[in-house]
Amino acid sequence: MKVNTLEDLLVHELRDLYSAEKQLTRALPKMAKATSNDDLARLFREHLEETHEHLERLETVLSDLGKSTRGPACKGMEGLLAEADDLLDEVEDESVKNAALVAAAQRAEHYEIAGYGTARTYAQLLGIEDAAELLQRTLDEEHAADVKLTKLAVDRVNQQAQGANVRQDEEAQVE
């Protein structure tokens, strides 16, 4: 697709977000299964439900523009998820894995926040208010997910991961 206008750029951004969300529908269940923290697993499952809604909104916006959802795969999200997979393969301690999962999820959220904020602004500039409102709703949900992840990380997950340092020190003293 040639990108020559702001509307073309908006469509490109929407298709990129659609691909990113599709990738997350496959990644979030794996992340929920990989965590040993029930609250984190619940957050991942809840966000999966929201992600399905995000896909529906993107389909609506693209359809209203007379465009399909088809586009290239989102390489940014592919990279973020591949990086997370690589790290998780290296982590042995369950509490450290939970902290790594939160970090990976937040990287994905921040990527989406940037994309939705940009797309919303383009829609506003183009006077496509219905699209801007739908994109803002999704942007608000992505922000909320990030806040929930931060709260869980600060309140519990990162502190539990810090305990891995204590366990390592204790094991070293026994040897």
Steps between C-alpha positions, in 0.01 A plus 500: 500500500633839402480760776452847353239662725423525869202269440735245341722532807198450726401184313858372524499566876161331545612190312820488704295519819267231371794268439646583842169423671466172308845398619400584857194276477746213456758623752278592796370146565859374495602772742210416732607137495867587558445698818477351847327814630121468498442877490730538201333210320163665563626831360623324187164324453306823556718685252448223247126574514571870450734417213214329318300821541796701370505284188129560447548876532785495250286296261222760536732795440664339196164393359364854544801621300422242230820309577578142594701388801755331274849635523851395583574335832590741777874452529517710817267268692668195346830626637364578845339157531805317365722685746265402783504135392879499491526647848238269647694201367798615707316572828490214748357658815118527489486836679760647264302359206190683628696828509627433147143435383384832645788679327420331168131585532579862579727529197212377285258741671733795445534407132122491469457826692733673255316353202149574623594854605645566156202348316253693716681826426502431126127423510435823689702703249310338214167578668408133538346542844337156527838336439674738740249414774542123451878533495491715814292236679759237414783735597336549840475122548865453405600766754286328764664165427843658540398654834372164625824329398705769671298471821536122507871525428564760770274346762601135462668356194828692510534454875450126459763498224738682731467199730687300235810699595456393863450138395814513284701648788374232738588223254847644452557503876399133531755396238 
